[in-house]
Amino acid sequence: MLSRVANCLYWMSRYIERAENTARLVDTNLQLLLDFRNLNEQRLAEHWLPIVQATGDEEAFFKLHPKATAAAVTEFLVFQPENSNSLVQSICQARENARMVRDQITFELWEELNRLYLFVRSPRARDLWRSSPSEFFQEIKASSLHMIGITYATLLRNEGWYFLQAGKFIERADKTSRILDVRYQTLPEKGMPTNISQAEALEWSAILRSCSALDSYKALYGADVTPKSVAEFLLINADFSRSILFSANLLDQSLRRISGVPEGRFTNDAERLAGRLVSELRFSTIEEVFDQGLHNYLDVLQQKLNDIGNALFQTYIFQSFSSLEEEILVQQEEQQQQ
């Protein structure tokens, strides 16, 4: 497979997952406000600013907006063209990557992604956003889940498939960690939290809803929502499909299927780092996580995921040439296969 093709499939999958997670995060936060009707301007800023901080785009946000108001944050995260990670921009970039490898994906997948692209670029999207944000986000989430189903039902399980999977699960692990980190200000810097207020319990329930995890959480832990149990479920539960451990495990498996190396061995830095991360998560306890500090732990985890992504790029995407003749030969081969 050409490195260009692998790169487009990888990023197409990441951008689709990024758009869905942004929709989940903003939608849940808007619904959470219904439980806090009497917040003053300062409390509203404290409610919305962590959302921007969790995405890692705080600096870019304040270049465009003076305050973290509901209108400013939602505009920035959903529609703002200057924000390359906004929901609409993520869908546009997913569609552009898909267009560049149209022959590598099925008609059904292209049709659904193109339909979603046309929707978010149309006046109807703005109208639906103004009249019912919840319905707008449901449209995004339903389309993303539809595309996941299409990929499982129609795509070949070849190298392209595993680059798609690698992109999806590295993005999902990263975004789950950021969603989990949204309310870290309510926790002690290090150590296990003791008692939490009813308002804080609602906020941690919202984190579970952002990951479509509330029902699965209740099946294991009951109705009592605590930071310890929520963090344990979203971080190191091996059976929930949106947990960080589950995502890291599927990422590790996908990387190994690309190279063909068996479990327990590695042939490149991406496999080495992914395997190490899975082992660390498998053999960690939630007490150890809180002893280190949940926010600090998640910061380190996000850097490890970035390192895996960089190593994957260096291994499969970036091409270094030892001579001009070699570069010309590779370019000719690529042109012949286009």
C-alpha positions as CSV (number, residue, x, y, z in Angstrom):
1,M,0.0,0.0,0.0
2,L,1.2,3.5,-0.9
3,S,2.2,5.6,2.1
4,R,-0.1,8.4,0.8
5,V,-3.1,6.0,0.8
6,A,-2.3,4.8,4.3
7,N,-2.0,8.3,5.5
8,C,-5.4,9.4,4.0
9,L,-7.2,6.3,5.4
10,Y,-5.7,6.8,8.8
11,W,-6.7,10.5,9.0
12,M,-10.1,10.0,7.5
13,S,-10.9,7.6,10.3
14,R,-9.4,9.9,13.0
15,Y,-11.4,12.9,11.8
16,I,-14.7,11.0,11.8
17,E,-14.0,9.9,15.3
18,R,-13.0,13.4,16.3
19,A,-16.2,14.9,15.0
20,E,-18.3,12.4,16.8
21,N,-16.5,12.9,20.1
22,T,-16.9,16.7,19.8
23,A,-20.6,16.2,19.3
24,R,-20.8,14.0,22.3
25,L,-18.9,16.5,24.5
26,V,-20.8,19.6,23.6
27,D,-24.2,18.0,23.5
28,T,-23.8,16.5,27.0
29,N,-22.5,19.8,28.4
30,L,-25.5,21.7,27.0
31,Q,-27.9,19.2,28.6
32,L,-26.0,19.4,31.9
33,L,-26.9,23.1,32.0
34,L,-30.5,22.1,32.3
35,D,-29.7,20.9,35.9
36,F,-27.9,24.2,36.7
37,R,-30.4,26.9,35.8
38,N,-29.2,29.7,38.0
39,L,-25.6,30.0,37.2
40,N,-24.0,33.5,37.1
41,E,-21.6,34.6,34.5
42,Q,-18.5,33.5,36.4
43,R,-20.0,30.0,37.1
44,L,-21.0,29.7,33.4
45,A,-17.4,30.5,32.4
46,E,-16.2,27.8,34.9
47,H,-18.6,25.4,33.3
48,W,-17.5,26.0,29.6
49,L,-13.8,26.8,29.9
50,P,-12.8,23.2,30.9
51,I,-14.4,22.0,27.7
52,V,-12.0,24.1,25.7
53,Q,-9.0,23.2,27.9
54,A,-9.9,19.5,27.5
55,T,-9.6,19.7,23.7
56,G,-6.2,21.3,23.9
57,D,-7.3,24.4,21.9
58,E,-7.4,27.0,24.7
59,E,-4.7,29.2,23.1
60,A,-6.5,29.2,19.8
61,F,-9.8,29.9,21.4
62,F,-8.7,33.0,23.2
63,K,-7.2,34.4,20.0
64,L,-10.7,34.5,18.6
65,H,-12.9,35.0,21.7
66,P,-12.4,37.2,24.8
67,K,-14.5,35.1,27.2
68,A,-15.5,31.4,27.5
69,T,-19.3,31.9,27.1
70,A,-21.7,29.2,26.0
71,A,-22.1,30.9,22.6
72,A,-18.4,31.4,22.1
73,V,-17.3,27.9,23.1
74,T,-20.0,26.1,21.1
75,E,-19.3,28.2,18.0
76,F,-15.6,27.5,18.4
77,L,-16.0,23.8,18.8
78,V,-18.8,23.2,16.3
79,F,-18.6,25.7,13.4
80,Q,-15.6,28.0,13.7
81,P,-13.6,27.7,10.4
82,E,-10.5,29.1,12.0
83,N,-10.5,26.1,14.4
84,S,-9.0,23.2,12.5
85,N,-10.4,20.8,15.1
86,S,-14.0,22.0,15.1
87,L,-16.7,19.6,14.3
88,V,-17.4,21.0,10.8
89,Q,-13.7,21.2,9.9
90,S,-13.1,17.6,11.1
91,I,-15.9,16.4,8.8
92,C,-14.5,18.5,5.9
93,Q,-11.0,17.1,6.4
94,A,-12.4,13.5,6.7
95,R,-14.2,14.0,3.4
96,E,-11.1,15.4,1.7
97,N,-9.0,12.5,2.8
98,A,-11.7,10.1,1.6
99,R,-11.8,11.9,-1.8
100,M,-8.1,11.3,-2.3
101,V,-8.5,7.6,-1.8
102,R,-11.9,7.1,-3.3
103,D,-10.9,3.8,-4.9
104,Q,-9.9,2.4,-1.5
105,I,-13.3,2.8,0.2
106,T,-16.7,1.5,-0.8
107,F,-19.5,3.5,-2.4
108,E,-21.7,3.2,0.7
109,L,-19.0,4.7,2.9
110,W,-18.3,7.6,0.5
111,E,-22.0,8.2,0.1
112,E,-22.6,8.6,3.8
113,L,-19.6,10.7,4.5
114,N,-20.4,12.9,1.5
115,R,-24.0,13.3,2.8
116,L,-22.8,14.3,6.2
117,Y,-20.3,16.8,4.6
118,L,-23.1,18.4,2.6
119,F,-25.4,18.6,5.7
120,V,-22.9,20.4,7.9
121,R,-22.0,22.8,5.1
122,S,-25.7,23.6,4.4
123,P,-27.9,26.3,5.9
124,R,-30.1,23.5,7.2
125,A,-27.4,22.6,9.7
126,R,-27.4,26.1,11.2
127,D,-31.2,26.1,11.3
128,L,-31.3,22.8,13.1
129,W,-28.5,24.0,15.5
130,R,-30.5,27.1,16.4
131,S,-33.9,25.2,16.8
132,S,-32.6,22.0,18.5
133,P,-28.9,21.5,19.3
134,S,-29.6,18.0,20.6
135,E,-31.1,17.0,17.2
136,F,-28.2,18.5,15.4
137,F,-25.7,16.5,17.5
138,Q,-27.8,13.3,17.1
139,E,-27.5,13.7,13.4
140,I,-23.7,13.8,13.7
141,K,-23.5,10.9,16.1
142,A,-25.9,8.7,14.1
143,S,-24.0,9.4,10.9
144,S,-20.7,8.5,12.5
145,L,-22.1,5.3,13.9
146,H,-23.6,4.5,10.5
147,M,-20.1,4.9,8.9
148,I,-18.6,2.6,11.5
149,G,-21.2,0.0,10.7
150,I,-20.6,0.4,6.9
151,T,-16.8,-0.1,7.4
152,Y,-17.4,-3.3,9.3
153,A,-20.0,-4.6,6.7
154,T,-18.4,-3.6,3.4
155,L,-14.6,-3.1,3.6
156,L,-11.9,-5.7,3.0
157,R,-9.8,-6.7,6.0
158,N,-6.6,-5.7,4.4
159,E,-3.8,-3.2,5.2
160,G,-6.2,-0.3,4.6
161,W,-8.7,-1.6,7.1
162,Y,-6.0,-1.8,9.8
163,F,-4.9,1.8,9.1
164,L,-8.5,2.8,9.5
165,Q,-8.7,1.0,12.8
166,A,-5.5,2.4,14.1
167,G,-6.7,6.0,13.3
168,K,-10.1,5.4,15.0
169,F,-8.8,3.8,18.2
170,I,-5.9,6.2,18.8
171,E,-8.3,9.1,18.4
172,R,-10.9,7.4,20.6
173,A,-8.4,6.8,23.4
174,D,-7.2,10.4,23.2
175,K,-10.7,11.9,23.3
176,T,-11.9,9.6,26.1
177,S,-8.9,10.7,28.2
178,R,-9.8,14.4,27.4
179,I,-13.5,13.9,28.3
180,L,-12.5,12.2,31.5
181,D,-10.2,15.2,32.3
182,V,-12.9,17.8,31.9
183,R,-13.8,18.1,35.6
184,Y,-10.3,17.5,37.1
185,Q,-10.6,20.9,39.0
186,T,-13.1,19.3,41.4
187,L,-10.5,16.7,42.4
188,P,-7.5,17.0,44.8
189,E,-4.2,17.4,43.0
190,K,-3.2,13.9,44.2
191,G,-5.0,11.2,46.1
192,M,-8.5,9.8,46.1
193,P,-11.4,12.2,46.4
194,T,-13.6,11.7,49.5
195,N,-17.1,13.0,49.4
196,I,-18.6,14.8,46.4
197,S,-21.6,17.0,46.2
198,Q,-24.8,16.2,44.3
199,A,-23.8,18.8,41.6
200,E,-20.4,17.1,41.2
201,A,-22.1,13.7,40.9
202,L,-24.2,15.1,38.1
203,E,-21.1,16.4,36.3
204,W,-19.4,12.9,36.5
205,S,-22.6,11.3,35.2
206,A,-22.4,13.7,32.3
207,I,-18.9,12.4,31.6
208,L,-20.3,8.9,31.3
209,R,-23.1,10.1,29.0
210,S,-20.5,11.8,26.8
211,C,-19.0,8.4,26.2
212,S,-22.4,6.6,25.9
213,A,-21.2,4.7,29.1
214,L,-23.9,5.4,31.7
215,D,-25.9,2.2,31.1
216,S,-22.8,0.0,31.0
217,Y,-21.4,1.7,34.1
218,K,-24.6,1.1,36.0
219,A,-24.5,-2.6,35.0
220,L,-21.2,-2.9,36.9
221,Y,-21.3,-0.3,39.6
222,G,-25.0,0.4,40.2
223,A,-26.5,3.9,40.4
224,D,-23.8,5.4,42.7
225,V,-21.6,7.6,40.6
226,T,-18.2,8.4,42.0
227,P,-15.0,9.9,40.4
228,K,-13.1,6.7,41.4
229,S,-15.5,4.4,39.7
230,V,-16.0,6.6,36.6
231,A,-12.2,6.9,36.1
232,E,-11.7,3.2,36.6
233,F,-14.4,2.3,34.1
234,L,-13.3,4.7,31.4
235,L,-9.6,4.2,31.9
236,I,-8.8,0.6,32.6
237,N,-12.0,-1.5,31.9
238,A,-11.0,-4.1,29.3
239,D,-14.6,-4.8,28.1
240,F,-16.2,-1.4,27.4
241,S,-15.6,-0.4,23.8
242,R,-14.9,3.3,24.5
243,S,-12.5,2.8,27.4
244,I,-8.9,3.8,27.0
245,L,-7.6,0.3,27.7
246,F,-10.0,-1.2,25.1
247,S,-9.0,1.4,22.5
248,A,-5.3,1.0,23.2
249,N,-5.6,-2.8,22.9
250,L,-7.3,-2.5,19.5
251,L,-4.8,0.1,18.4
252,D,-1.9,-2.3,19.3
253,Q,-3.6,-5.2,17.5
254,S,-4.1,-3.1,14.4
255,L,-0.5,-2.1,14.3
256,R,0.7,-5.7,14.6
257,R,-1.6,-6.8,11.8
258,I,-0.1,-4.2,9.5
259,S,3.4,-5.6,10.0
260,G,2.5,-9.2,10.8
261,V,4.5,-9.3,14.0
262,P,3.1,-11.6,16.7
263,E,2.0,-10.3,20.1
264,G,4.9,-9.9,22.6
265,R,7.3,-8.7,19.9
266,F,7.8,-5.5,17.9
267,T,9.5,-4.4,14.7
268,N,9.1,-0.6,15.0
269,D,8.7,2.1,17.6
270,A,4.9,2.4,17.0
271,E,4.4,-1.3,18.0
272,R,6.8,-1.0,20.9
273,L,5.1,2.1,22.4
274,A,1.6,0.7,21.8
275,G,2.4,-2.6,23.4
276,R,4.0,-0.8,26.4
277,L,1.0,1.4,26.9
278,V,-1.4,-1.6,26.8
279,S,0.7,-3.4,29.5
280,E,0.9,-0.3,31.7
281,L,-2.9,0.1,31.5
282,R,-3.6,-3.6,32.1
283,F,-1.4,-3.7,35.2
284,S,-2.4,-0.4,36.7
285,T,-4.9,0.1,39.6
286,I,-7.1,3.1,39.9
287,E,-5.5,3.8,43.3
288,E,-2.1,4.2,41.6
289,V,-3.7,6.6,39.1
290,F,-5.2,8.8,41.8
291,D,-1.9,8.7,43.8
292,Q,-0.2,10.2,40.8
293,G,-3.0,12.6,40.3
294,L,-5.7,11.9,37.6
295,H,-5.0,15.1,35.7
296,N,-1.2,14.5,35.7
297,Y,-1.8,10.8,34.7
298,L,-4.0,11.8,31.8
299,D,-1.5,14.4,30.6
300,V,1.2,11.8,30.4
301,L,-1.2,9.3,28.7
302,Q,-2.0,11.9,26.0
303,Q,1.7,12.4,25.3
304,K,2.2,8.7,25.0
305,L,-0.6,8.5,22.4
306,N,1.0,11.4,20.5
307,D,4.3,9.5,20.6
308,I,2.6,6.5,19.1
309,G,1.0,8.6,16.4
310,N,4.4,10.2,15.6
311,A,6.1,6.8,15.5
312,L,3.4,5.4,13.2
313,F,4.0,8.4,10.8
314,Q,7.8,7.9,10.9
315,T,7.4,4.1,10.2
316,Y,4.7,4.1,7.5
317,I,4.1,7.6,6.1
318,F,7.3,9.5,6.1
319,Q,9.6,8.4,3.3
320,S,13.3,9.3,3.4
321,F,15.4,8.8,0.2
322,S,19.0,8.0,0.0
323,S,19.4,9.4,-3.5
324,L,17.6,11.5,-6.1
325,E,17.3,8.4,-8.4
326,E,15.4,6.5,-5.6
327,E,13.0,9.4,-5.1
328,I,12.2,9.6,-8.8
329,L,11.7,5.8,-9.0
330,V,9.2,5.9,-6.1
331,Q,7.3,8.8,-7.6
332,Q,7.0,7.0,-10.9
333,E,5.7,3.9,-9.2
334,E,3.1,6.0,-7.4
335,Q,2.0,7.7,-10.6
336,Q,1.5,4.3,-12.3
337,Q,-0.7,3.1,-9.5
338,Q,-3.0,6.2,-9.4
